Amino acid sequence: MQLTETNNEVDLSVRTPSRSDSFSDKLQGLVDALGGNSNIVNITHCMTRLRFKLADESLANKGTLEAIPGVKGVVLAQGQTQVVIGVDVEKWYNALSGVSTSNDEPVIEAEKGKLFQNAMRIVAGIFGPVVPAIAGAGMLMGLLSGLIATNVISESSDTVYFFRSISTAVFFFLPMLVSFSAAKVFKVNEYIALAVSSAMLAPKLVDKAAALKAAGEVPELTVLGVVPVELLNYGGAIVPAILAVWVLSKVTPFVDRFVPSSAKPVFTPLLAFTVTSTIVLSLVAPAGMWLSNGAGWVVGSLLEISPTLTGFIFGLTRPITIVFGIHHSMTPISLNNFALYGKDLLMPIMCLGNLAIAGATMAVWYKQRKNVSKEQSSVTVGSGVTAILGITEPALFGVLTKYTKALFMASLAAGIVGAISVTIDTHLTSYILSSVFSLPAYLASGTQNFVQAVFGVVGVFALAFTLTMLFVDVNDK
């Protein structure tokens, strides 16, 4: 989950009276190392990182930040100062959320000449909060498939019908989840954004399209006598939803300028919703579907040209994308693949990357265990275990970034096994978190697919472990 805090005026000391002095000292040290309260524009967090937008990034002291107990690493990327905490990140965020900030600028602030960084920040800002919801629904679908495949429960039972229905609903209404998150990024009213995305999913329009198709007619309406609206099914469509909220962020201030102050509470939402929905359904959403199909075509073409090379590249770069905090860029690609093809070959590589990180970390632990303190040894092995469970930041920033050769070995192992995974068509049919607990989801496509997935995670762990043991000297960082 990712939250934002941009305009609270509550002093840090007020928010932490019940906490231990040591924790309060850590928090104060963190704020001081970032340049003080006045230098913090806003604070967000994802599953393992605190993400700070600073007024002056040069005031942040990376060395001081990394020396704070509990901080596992610091990344300066995408115009953000990312402080890696791990599983306790929400505890830190809740304590820090009262830090007064210098202004109420948008969480996602465009910077000239930084197209890639801006795009990655938008993707992370939108999909970071959505991932837990879709991962939970995807895991439910995967568990159902596993129980059905092992004959624990009948596919025709009411239980399967019920749980499959509620898990599938999450992906059908995904545009609404994405639009709510995008509204926070683009700084518009979240509920009007939900209204626009619900208009895209209007059952009456879906029924009308089906009726027109059944009658042999073009599924299209003419609104106001001149505006053509193509009736498409936007269930699960994420690109049109994001574009819709972006349009809303432009339409809302425009129409607000023409509404008298006394009428703004009623007429600004009316005009914003009506105008945006009309523009979106007549032009923007169909264009978004075209972009989605185009992106799917590009990925599909790469897989057709060389599935092995595609798998190798995605696997090789997976650990690096996590280090720089841009790993969420894979999420819309995989979701688009699910919508277009009903399966995705790239998400299994995410899991392979995590297990490769775990394997390299455990090898580092094995090589250093007799030469470091018991506390350091336990930190390393604990980081390896959490990587197996799907949380890789402690292993990456606490261990592998200190041994860059080990990080390369993890990347190489993920690339090699990723190439094999794509070549033999190991795939998923729903979005899940990338950990060993996700393996039952592979049963949705049969026992062979499940066996391939198991061999993949075991193989990549073993390969990363072996390569690190052979080529990494823990005395040479």
LOVOLUM-437464 format. One line per field, with one value per residue (C-alpha): z, y, x; chain; residue in three letters; residue number from 1. Coordinates in Angstrom, 1 decimal. Example, Ala and Ser with C-alpha at 12.3 -4.5 7.8 and 13.67 -1.06 7.14 Angstrom:
<recs>
up = 7.8, 7.1
north = -4.5, -1.1
east = 12.3, 13.7
mol = A, A
type = Ala, Ser
seq = 1, 2
</recs>
This chain:
<recs>
up = 0.0, -0.8, 1.1, 0.8, 3.2, 1.9, 4.1, 7.8, 10.3, 13.2, 14.9, 14.9, 18.7, 19.1, 17.1, 19.0, 22.7, 23.4, 21.4, 22.9, 22.9, 20.6, 17.9, 18.3, 17.9, 14.7, 13.3, 14.2, 12.8, 9.6, 9.3, 10.0, 7.5, 4.9, 5.5, 8.1, 8.1, 5.8, 3.1, 2.9, 0.3, 0.7, 2.0, 0.5, 1.1, -0.8, 0.7, 1.9, 1.2, 2.4, -0.6, 0.0, -2.4, -1.2, -2.0, -2.2, -2.7, -2.1, 1.6, 2.0, 3.5, 2.1, 4.4, 7.5, 6.3, 5.8, 9.3, 11.0, 12.6, 10.8, 7.4, 5.0, 2.1, 0.3, -3.4, -5.2, -8.3, -10.2, -8.5, -5.1, -2.1, -1.3, 2.2, 2.4, 5.7, 5.0, 6.5, 9.3, 6.7, 7.7, 11.4, 10.3, 7.9, 10.5, 12.9, 10.2, 8.6, 11.0, 9.8, 8.5, 4.8, 2.9, 0.6, -0.9, -4.3, -6.2, -5.3, -8.9, -10.1, -13.7, -14.3, -17.6, -19.6, -17.4, -19.4, -18.2, -14.6, -14.7, -16.3, -13.8, -10.9, -12.3, -12.7, -9.2, -7.7, -9.4, -9.2, -5.8, -3.8, -6.2, -6.1, -2.7, -3.9, -7.2, -5.7, -3.1, -5.7, -7.9, -5.1, -4.3, -8.0, -7.8, -4.6, -6.1, -9.2, -7.0, -4.9, -8.0, -9.7, -6.6, -6.4, -2.9, -4.1, -7.1, -9.8, -10.0, -6.3, -5.0, -3.0, -6.2, -8.0, -5.1, -4.6, -8.3, -8.9, -6.3, -7.3, -11.0, -10.1, -8.8, -12.3, -14.1, -12.0, -12.1, -13.9, -10.8, -8.5, -10.9, -11.3, -7.5, -7.2, -10.3, -8.8, -5.9, -8.4, -10.6, -7.6, -8.6, -6.6, -6.1, -6.1, -9.4, -10.9, -9.7, -11.2, -14.6, -14.5, -13.5, -16.5, -18.7, -17.2, -17.4, -17.7, -19.9, -22.5, -22.4, -23.0, -25.8, -27.5, -27.3, -28.7, -31.6, -32.5, -32.3, -34.8, -37.1, -36.5, -35.5, -31.7, -31.6, -30.3, -31.6, -28.6, -29.0, -32.7, -33.6, -31.1, -32.0, -29.1, -29.8, -27.3, -26.1, -23.1, -20.7, -18.0, -16.8, -19.1, -17.2, -19.8, -20.6, -16.9, -16.3, -19.4, -18.2, -14.9, -16.6, -18.8, -15.6, -14.1, -17.1, -17.4, -13.8, -13.4, -16.9, -16.2, -12.6, -14.1, -15.6, -12.6, -10.1, -6.6, -5.1, -7.7, -7.6, -5.1, -7.6, -11.1, -11.1, -10.3, -12.8, -15.6, -14.7, -14.7, -17.8, -20.0, -19.0, -19.5, -22.9, -24.0, -22.6, -24.0, -27.4, -27.9, -25.1, -23.9, -27.5, -28.0, -24.7, -25.9, -29.1, -27.1, -24.9, -27.9, -29.4, -26.3, -26.2, -29.9, -29.2, -26.3, -28.3, -31.2, -29.0, -27.7, -31.2, -32.5, -29.7, -26.5, -25.1, -25.5, -24.2, -21.1, -20.6, -20.8, -18.4, -16.0, -16.1, -15.4, -12.8, -9.7, -11.0, -11.5, -7.9, -6.7, -8.5, -7.5, -11.0, -10.8, -10.9, -14.6, -15.2, -13.6, -16.4, -19.0, -17.2, -16.5, -20.2, -21.2, -18.9, -20.5, -24.1, -24.0, -20.8, -19.6, -18.9, -19.4, -17.7, -14.2, -13.5, -14.2, -11.3, -9.0, -10.5, -9.8, -6.2, -5.7, -7.4, -5.0, -2.1, -3.5, -3.8, -0.3, 1.3, -0.4, 1.0, 4.4, 4.0, 3.0, 5.7, 8.6, 10.5, 10.0, 11.1, 14.3, 15.1, 14.8, 11.2, 10.3, 11.5, 9.5, 6.3, 6.6, 7.6, 4.5, 2.4, 4.0, 3.4, -0.2, -0.6, 0.8, -1.8, 0.0, -1.6, -0.4, 2.8, 0.8, -1.9, 0.2, 3.3, 1.5, -2.3, -2.9, -0.6, -2.8, -6.3, -7.8, -5.9, -7.3, -10.8, -10.1, -9.0, -12.2, -14.4, -12.8, -13.2, -16.8, -17.6, -15.9, -17.2, -20.7, -20.1, -18.4, -21.3, -23.9, -22.3, -21.8, -18.0, -17.4, -15.0, -15.7, -12.9, -11.0, -7.9, -5.5, -6.5, -3.8, -3.1, -1.7, -5.2, -6.7, -6.4, -8.9, -11.7, -11.4, -13.1, -16.4, -15.5, -13.6, -16.3, -15.8, -12.1, -12.3, -14.6, -12.1, -9.2, -11.1, -12.1, -8.6, -7.2, -10.2, -10.1, -6.3, -6.7, -9.7, -8.0, -4.8, -6.8, -9.0, -5.9, -4.1, -7.1, -8.1, -5.2, -2.5, 0.5, 1.6, -1.7, -1.7
north = 0.0, 3.5, 6.5, 10.2, 13.0, 16.5, 19.2, 18.1, 20.6, 18.2, 18.2, 14.9, 14.9, 15.1, 11.9, 9.7, 10.2, 6.6, 5.3, 4.4, 7.1, 5.1, 4.9, 8.6, 9.3, 7.2, 9.2, 12.5, 11.4, 10.5, 13.8, 15.7, 13.6, 14.6, 18.3, 18.9, 19.2, 22.2, 20.3, 17.5, 18.2, 14.9, 11.4, 8.2, 4.5, 1.3, -2.2, -1.8, 1.8, 5.3, 7.6, 11.3, 14.2, 16.9, 20.5, 20.4, 16.9, 18.1, 18.5, 14.8, 13.0, 9.4, 8.2, 9.5, 7.9, 4.5, 4.6, 4.9, 1.6, 0.0, 1.6, -1.1, 1.1, 4.4, 4.9, 8.2, 7.6, 9.0, 12.4, 10.7, 9.8, 6.2, 4.9, 1.1, 0.0, -3.4, -5.0, -2.3, 0.5, 1.3, 1.7, 4.3, 6.0, 6.3, 8.0, 10.2, 11.2, 14.1, 15.8, 19.2, 19.7, 22.7, 22.9, 20.9, 20.1, 17.1, 13.8, 13.2, 16.3, 16.5, 17.5, 18.9, 16.7, 13.6, 11.8, 8.3, 9.3, 10.9, 7.9, 5.5, 7.7, 7.8, 4.0, 3.4, 5.9, 4.3, 0.6, 0.5, 0.9, -1.4, -4.4, -5.9, -5.9, -7.6, -9.9, -11.1, -11.8, -13.5, -15.7, -16.7, -17.7, -19.6, -21.5, -22.4, -23.8, -25.8, -27.3, -28.2, -29.8, -31.9, -33.0, -31.4, -29.6, -29.9, -27.3, -27.4, -26.7, -23.5, -22.8, -22.6, -20.6, -18.0, -17.5, -17.5, -14.9, -12.5, -12.9, -12.4, -9.3, -7.6, -7.8, -6.8, -3.7, -3.1, 0.3, 1.6, 0.5, 2.0, 5.3, 5.8, 5.4, 7.5, 10.3, 10.6, 10.8, 13.4, 15.3, 15.2, 14.1, 10.4, 9.9, 11.7, 9.6, 6.5, 7.9, 8.3, 4.8, 3.3, 5.1, 3.2, -0.1, 0.9, -2.3, -0.6, 0.3, -3.2, -4.6, -2.1, -3.2, -6.8, -6.1, -4.1, -6.8, -9.4, -7.3, -7.1, -3.4, -1.4, -1.1, 2.7, 5.5, 9.1, 11.5, 15.0, 14.1, 14.5, 12.7, 9.1, 6.7, 3.3, 0.8, -1.3, -3.6, -1.9, -4.6, -5.0, -2.1, -0.2, 2.2, 3.8, 4.2, 6.0, 8.3, 9.0, 10.3, 12.4, 13.9, 14.6, 16.4, 18.8, 19.2, 19.9, 23.1, 24.2, 24.0, 25.3, 28.6, 29.2, 28.2, 30.9, 30.3, 29.7, 27.0, 25.2, 22.4, 21.3, 22.3, 21.7, 18.0, 17.8, 19.3, 17.5, 14.1, 14.7, 16.4, 13.9, 10.8, 12.0, 12.8, 9.5, 7.2, 8.9, 9.3, 8.7, 5.2, 3.7, 5.2, 3.7, 0.3, 0.8, 1.6, -1.5, -3.7, -2.1, -2.7, -6.3, -6.7, -5.4, -7.8, -10.6, -9.9, -10.0, -13.3, -14.6, -13.3, -14.9, -16.1, -17.2, -13.8, -12.0, -14.2, -13.7, -9.9, -9.6, -12.0, -10.3, -6.9, -7.9, -7.5, -4.2, -2.7, -3.5, -1.7, 1.4, 1.1, 0.8, -2.8, -1.7, -0.9, -4.6, -4.6, -2.9, -5.2, -8.3, -7.1, -6.2, -9.7, -11.3, -9.1, -9.8, -13.4, -14.8, -15.6, -14.0, -15.3, -12.5, -12.6, -16.0, -14.2, -11.8, -14.8, -16.2, -12.9, -13.0, -16.5, -15.7, -12.8, -15.3, -17.8, -15.3, -13.9, -17.4, -18.1, -14.9, -15.9, -19.4, -17.9, -15.2, -17.0, -17.9, -14.5, -12.1, -11.5, -13.6, -10.6, -9.8, -13.5, -13.6, -10.4, -12.0, -15.3, -13.5, -11.3, -14.5, -16.0, -12.9, -12.9, -16.4, -15.1, -12.3, -9.3, -8.7, -5.2, -6.4, -8.9, -6.4, -3.4, -5.2, -7.7, -7.8, -4.1, -4.5, -7.4, -6.3, -9.5, -11.4, -9.1, -9.8, -13.5, -13.3, -11.3, -13.8, -16.8, -15.0, -14.3, -17.9, -19.6, -16.8, -17.7, -21.4, -20.5, -18.5, -21.0, -23.9, -21.6, -21.5, -19.0, -17.6, -16.8, -14.3, -11.7, -12.9, -11.9, -13.3, -15.8, -19.6, -19.3, -18.4, -21.8, -23.3, -20.6, -22.4, -25.3, -23.3, -24.3, -27.9, -30.1, -29.7, -25.9, -26.3, -28.8, -26.4, -23.5, -25.6, -26.7, -23.0, -21.6, -24.4, -24.2, -20.4, -20.5, -23.3, -21.6, -18.2, -19.9, -21.9, -19.0, -16.9, -19.6, -20.0, -16.5, -14.2, -13.4, -11.9, -10.3, -8.3, -5.9
east = 0.0, 1.2, 0.0, 0.8, 1.2, 1.8, 0.2, -0.1, 1.2, 1.8, 5.2, 7.0, 7.4, 3.7, 3.1, 5.6, 5.2, 4.5, 7.4, 10.8, 13.5, 15.6, 12.9, 12.2, 15.9, 16.0, 13.0, 14.6, 17.9, 16.1, 14.4, 17.7, 19.6, 17.0, 17.6, 14.9, 11.2, 11.2, 13.0, 10.5, 7.9, 6.0, 6.3, 4.9, 5.6, 5.3, 5.7, 9.3, 10.4, 9.8, 9.8, 10.6, 10.2, 12.7, 12.8, 16.6, 18.0, 21.6, 20.7, 20.1, 23.1, 23.1, 25.9, 24.1, 20.8, 22.4, 24.0, 20.6, 19.7, 16.8, 17.7, 18.7, 19.6, 19.1, 18.3, 18.3, 16.2, 13.2, 13.6, 13.0, 15.0, 14.0, 14.9, 14.6, 13.2, 11.7, 8.6, 8.4, 8.0, 4.4, 5.4, 8.0, 5.6, 2.9, 5.3, 6.7, 3.4, 3.0, 6.2, 5.2, 6.1, 7.1, 4.1, 1.4, 2.9, 1.6, 3.1, 4.0, 5.8, 6.8, 10.4, 11.5, 13.9, 13.2, 10.6, 11.7, 11.9, 8.5, 7.0, 8.4, 7.3, 3.8, 3.7, 5.1, 2.6, -0.4, 0.4, 2.2, -1.1, -3.1, -0.7, -1.9, -5.5, -4.9, -2.2, -4.7, -7.4, -4.8, -3.6, -7.2, -7.7, -4.4, -5.3, -8.7, -6.9, -4.6, -7.4, -9.3, -6.3, -5.6, -9.2, -9.6, -12.7, -15.0, -15.0, -18.8, -19.3, -20.9, -17.8, -15.6, -18.3, -18.5, -14.7, -14.0, -16.7, -15.4, -11.7, -12.6, -14.6, -11.4, -9.8, -13.0, -13.3, -9.6, -10.1, -11.8, -9.0, -6.5, -8.5, -8.7, -4.9, -4.3, -6.5, -4.1, -1.2, -2.8, -4.4, -8.0, -11.1, -10.9, -14.6, -15.2, -12.4, -14.3, -17.5, -15.7, -14.2, -17.6, -19.1, -16.6, -17.9, -21.6, -23.7, -26.3, -23.6, -22.2, -25.7, -26.4, -23.1, -24.2, -27.6, -26.3, -23.8, -26.5, -28.5, -25.6, -25.1, -22.0, -21.8, -21.8, -23.9, -24.2, -24.4, -25.8, -26.3, -22.6, -20.3, -19.7, -19.2, -17.8, -19.1, -16.2, -15.8, -13.4, -13.4, -9.8, -8.6, -5.9, -4.5, -7.9, -8.5, -5.2, -5.8, -9.3, -8.1, -5.4, -8.2, -10.2, -7.2, -7.3, -11.0, -11.8, -9.8, -10.9, -14.7, -14.2, -13.0, -16.4, -18.6, -19.6, -18.2, -21.7, -22.4, -19.1, -20.1, -22.8, -21.8, -18.1, -18.5, -21.5, -19.5, -16.2, -18.0, -20.1, -17.5, -14.7, -16.9, -18.0, -14.4, -13.1, -15.7, -15.7, -12.0, -9.6, -10.7, -10.7, -7.2, -6.1, -7.3, -5.3, -2.2, -2.8, -3.1, -0.1, 2.0, 0.8, 1.7, 5.3, 5.8, 4.2, 6.5, 9.6, 8.5, 7.9, 11.2, 13.2, 11.5, 14.8, 16.5, 13.4, 13.3, 17.1, 16.9, 13.9, 15.5, 18.9, 17.5, 14.9, 17.2, 18.5, 15.0, 14.2, 17.4, 16.4, 12.7, 11.3, 10.2, 6.5, 7.0, 6.5, 3.0, 1.0, 2.8, 1.8, -1.8, -2.1, -1.0, -3.6, -6.3, -5.2, -3.9, -5.3, -1.7, 1.6, 5.2, 7.0, 5.5, 7.2, 10.5, 9.7, 9.5, 12.7, 14.5, 13.4, 14.7, 17.9, 18.4, 17.7, 20.2, 23.0, 22.3, 22.3, 25.7, 27.1, 25.9, 27.5, 30.8, 30.9, 29.2, 32.4, 34.0, 31.3, 29.4, 26.4, 24.2, 25.5, 25.1, 21.5, 20.8, 22.1, 20.3, 17.1, 17.4, 17.7, 14.6, 12.5, 13.6, 12.3, 9.0, 8.9, 10.4, 13.8, 14.9, 16.6, 18.7, 19.5, 20.4, 21.6, 23.8, 24.1, 24.7, 27.7, 28.9, 28.3, 29.7, 27.0, 24.3, 25.6, 25.5, 21.9, 21.1, 22.9, 21.1, 17.7, 18.6, 19.6, 16.6, 14.3, 15.3, 14.5, 11.2, 9.9, 11.2, 9.3, 6.2, 6.0, 3.2, 0.5, -3.1, -3.6, -1.5, 0.1, 3.0, 6.3, 7.2, 7.2, 3.7, 2.5, 3.5, -0.1, -1.3, 0.7, -1.7, -4.3, -2.6, -2.0, 0.5, 3.2, 3.2, 3.3, 6.3, 8.1, 7.6, 8.9, 12.0, 12.5, 12.5, 14.6, 17.0, 17.4, 18.1, 20.7, 22.3, 22.6, 23.9, 26.5, 27.7, 28.1, 30.0, 32.4, 33.0, 32.4, 35.0, 33.2, 36.4, 36.4, 33.4
mol = A, A, A, A, A, A, A, A, A, A, A, A, A, A, A, A, A, A, A, A, A, A, A, A, A, A, A, A, A, A, A, A, A, A, A, A, A, A, A, A, A, A, A, A, A, A, A, A, A, A, A, A, A, A, A, A, A, A, A, A, A, A, A, A, A, A, A, A, A, A, A, A, A, A, A, A, A, A, A, A, A, A, A, A, A, A, A, A, A, A, A, A, A, A, A, A, A, A, A, A, A, A, A, A, A, A, A, A, A, A, A, A, A, A, A, A, A, A, A, A, A, A, A, A, A, A, A, A, A, A, A, A, A, A, A, A, A, A, A, A, A, A, A, A, A, A, A, A, A, A, A, A, A, A, A, A, A, A, A, A, A, A, A, A, A, A, A, A, A, A, A, A, A, A, A, A, A, A, A, A, A, A, A, A, A, A, A, A, A, A, A, A, A, A, A, A, A, A, A, A, A, A, A, A, A, A, A, A, A, A, A, A, A, A, A, A, A, A, A, A, A, A, A, A, A, A, A, A, A, A, A, A, A, A, A, A, A, A, A, A, A, A, A, A, A, A, A, A, A, A, A, A, A, A, A, A, A, A, A, A, A, A, A, A, A, A, A, A, A, A, A, A, A, A, A, A, A, A, A, A, A, A, A, A, A, A, A, A, A, A, A, A, A, A, A, A, A, A, A, A, A, A, A, A, A, A, A, A, A, A, A, A, A, A, A, A, A, A, A, A, A, A, A, A, A, A, A, A, A, A, A, A, A, A, A, A, A, A, A, A, A, A, A, A, A, A, A, A, A, A, A, A, A, A, A, A, A, A, A, A, A, A, A, A, A, A, A, A, A, A, A, A, A, A, A, A, A, A, A, A, A, A, A, A, A, A, A, A, A, A, A, A, A, A, A, A, A, A, A, A, A, A, A, A, A, A, A, A, A, A, A, A, A, A, A, A, A, A, A, A, A, A, A, A, A, A, A, A, A, A, A, A, A, A, A, A, A, A, A, A, A, A, A, A, A, A, A, A, A, A, A, A, A, A, A, A, A, A, A, A, A, A, A, A, A, A, A, A, A, A, A, A, A, A, A, A, A
type = Met, Gln, Leu, Thr, Glu, Thr, Asn, Asn, Glu, Val, Asp, Leu, Ser, Val, Arg, Thr, Pro, Ser, Arg, Ser, Asp, Ser, Phe, Ser, Asp, Lys, Leu, Gln, Gly, Leu, Val, Asp, Ala, Leu, Gly, Gly, Asn, Ser, Asn, Ile, Val, Asn, Ile, Thr, His, Cys, Met, Thr, Arg, Leu, Arg, Phe, Lys, Leu, Ala, Asp, Glu, Ser, Leu, Ala, Asn, Lys, Gly, Thr, Leu, Glu, Ala, Ile, Pro, Gly, Val, Lys, Gly, Val, Val, Leu, Ala, Gln, Gly, Gln, Thr, Gln, Val, Val, Ile, Gly, Val, Asp, Val, Glu, Lys, Trp, Tyr, Asn, Ala, Leu, Ser, Gly, Val, Ser, Thr, Ser, Asn, Asp, Glu, Pro, Val, Ile, Glu, Ala, Glu, Lys, Gly, Lys, Leu, Phe, Gln, Asn, Ala, Met, Arg, Ile, Val, Ala, Gly, Ile, Phe, Gly, Pro, Val, Val, Pro, Ala, Ile, Ala, Gly, Ala, Gly, Met, Leu, Met, Gly, Leu, Leu, Ser, Gly, Leu, Ile, Ala, Thr, Asn, Val, Ile, Ser, Glu, Ser, Ser, Asp, Thr, Val, Tyr, Phe, Phe, Arg, Ser, Ile, Ser, Thr, Ala, Val, Phe, Phe, Phe, Leu, Pro, Met, Leu, Val, Ser, Phe, Ser, Ala, Ala, Lys, Val, Phe, Lys, Val, Asn, Glu, Tyr, Ile, Ala, Leu, Ala, Val, Ser, Ser, Ala, Met, Leu, Ala, Pro, Lys, Leu, Val, Asp, Lys, Ala, Ala, Ala, Leu, Lys, Ala, Ala, Gly, Glu, Val, Pro, Glu, Leu, Thr, Val, Leu, Gly, Val, Val, Pro, Val, Glu, Leu, Leu, Asn, Tyr, Gly, Gly, Ala, Ile, Val, Pro, Ala, Ile, Leu, Ala, Val, Trp, Val, Leu, Ser, Lys, Val, Thr, Pro, Phe, Val, Asp, Arg, Phe, Val, Pro, Ser, Ser, Ala, Lys, Pro, Val, Phe, Thr, Pro, Leu, Leu, Ala, Phe, Thr, Val, Thr, Ser, Thr, Ile, Val, Leu, Ser, Leu, Val, Ala, Pro, Ala, Gly, Met, Trp, Leu, Ser, Asn, Gly, Ala, Gly, Trp, Val, Val, Gly, Ser, Leu, Leu, Glu, Ile, Ser, Pro, Thr, Leu, Thr, Gly, Phe, Ile, Phe, Gly, Leu, Thr, Arg, Pro, Ile, Thr, Ile, Val, Phe, Gly, Ile, His, His, Ser, Met, Thr, Pro, Ile, Ser, Leu, Asn, Asn, Phe, Ala, Leu, Tyr, Gly, Lys, Asp, Leu, Leu, Met, Pro, Ile, Met, Cys, Leu, Gly, Asn, Leu, Ala, Ile, Ala, Gly, Ala, Thr, Met, Ala, Val, Trp, Tyr, Lys, Gln, Arg, Lys, Asn, Val, Ser, Lys, Glu, Gln, Ser, Ser, Val, Thr, Val, Gly, Ser, Gly, Val, Thr, Ala, Ile, Leu, Gly, Ile, Thr, Glu, Pro, Ala, Leu, Phe, Gly, Val, Leu, Thr, Lys, Tyr, Thr, Lys, Ala, Leu, Phe, Met, Ala, Ser, Leu, Ala, Ala, Gly, Ile, Val, Gly, Ala, Ile, Ser, Val, Thr, Ile, Asp, Thr, His, Leu, Thr, Ser, Tyr, Ile, Leu, Ser, Ser, Val, Phe, Ser, Leu, Pro, Ala, Tyr, Leu, Ala, Ser, Gly, Thr, Gln, Asn, Phe, Val, Gln, Ala, Val, Phe, Gly, Val, Val, Gly, Val, Phe, Ala, Leu, Ala, Phe, Thr, Leu, Thr, Met, Leu, Phe, Val, Asp, Val, Asn, Asp, Lys
seq = 1, 2, 3, 4, 5, 6, 7, 8, 9, 10, 11, 12, 13, 14, 15, 16, 17, 18, 19, 20, 21, 22, 23, 24, 25, 26, 27, 28, 29, 30, 31, 32, 33, 34, 35, 36, 37, 38, 39, 40, 41, 42, 43, 44, 45, 46, 47, 48, 49, 50, 51, 52, 53, 54, 55, 56, 57, 58, 59, 60, 61, 62, 63, 64, 65, 66, 67, 68, 69, 70, 71, 72, 73, 74, 75, 76, 77, 78, 79, 80, 81, 82, 83, 84, 85, 86, 87, 88, 89, 90, 91, 92, 93, 94, 95, 96, 97, 98, 99, 100, 101, 102, 103, 104, 105, 106, 107, 108, 109, 110, 111, 112, 113, 114, 115, 116, 117, 118, 119, 120, 121, 122, 123, 124, 125, 126, 127, 128, 129, 130, 131, 132, 133, 134, 135, 136, 137, 138, 139, 140, 141, 142, 143, 144, 145, 146, 147, 148, 149, 150, 151, 152, 153, 154, 155, 156, 157, 158, 159, 160, 161, 162, 163, 164, 165, 166, 167, 168, 169, 170, 171, 172, 173, 174, 175, 176, 177, 178, 179, 180, 181, 182, 183, 184, 185, 186, 187, 188, 189, 190, 191, 192, 193, 194, 195, 196, 197, 198, 199, 200, 201, 202, 203, 204, 205, 206, 207, 208, 209, 210, 211, 212, 213, 214, 215, 216, 217, 218, 219, 220, 221, 222, 223, 224, 225, 226, 227, 228, 229, 230, 231, 232, 233, 234, 235, 236, 237, 238, 239, 240, 241, 242, 243, 244, 245, 246, 247, 248, 249, 250, 251, 252, 253, 254, 255, 256, 257, 258, 259, 260, 261, 262, 263, 264, 265, 266, 267, 268, 269, 270, 271, 272, 273, 274, 275, 276, 277, 278, 279, 280, 281, 282, 283, 284, 285, 286, 287, 288, 289, 290, 291, 292, 293, 294, 295, 296, 297, 298, 299, 300, 301, 302, 303, 304, 305, 306, 307, 308, 309, 310, 311, 312, 313, 314, 315, 316, 317, 318, 319, 320, 321, 322, 323, 324, 325, 326, 327, 328, 329, 330, 331, 332, 333, 334, 335, 336, 337, 338, 339, 340, 341, 342, 343, 344, 345, 346, 347, 348, 349, 350, 351, 352, 353, 354, 355, 356, 357, 358, 359, 360, 361, 362, 363, 364, 365, 366, 367, 368, 369, 370, 371, 372, 373, 374, 375, 376, 377, 378, 379, 380, 381, 382, 383, 384, 385, 386, 387, 388, 389, 390, 391, 392, 393, 394, 395, 396, 397, 398, 399, 400, 401, 402, 403, 404, 405, 406, 407, 408, 409, 410, 411, 412, 413, 414, 415, 416, 417, 418, 419, 420, 421, 422, 423, 424, 425, 426, 427, 428, 429, 430, 431, 432, 433, 434, 435, 436, 437, 438, 439, 440, 441, 442, 443, 444, 445, 446, 447, 448, 449, 450, 451, 452, 453, 454, 455, 456, 457, 458, 459, 460, 461, 462, 463, 464, 465, 466, 467, 468, 469, 470, 471, 472, 473, 474, 475, 476, 477
</recs>
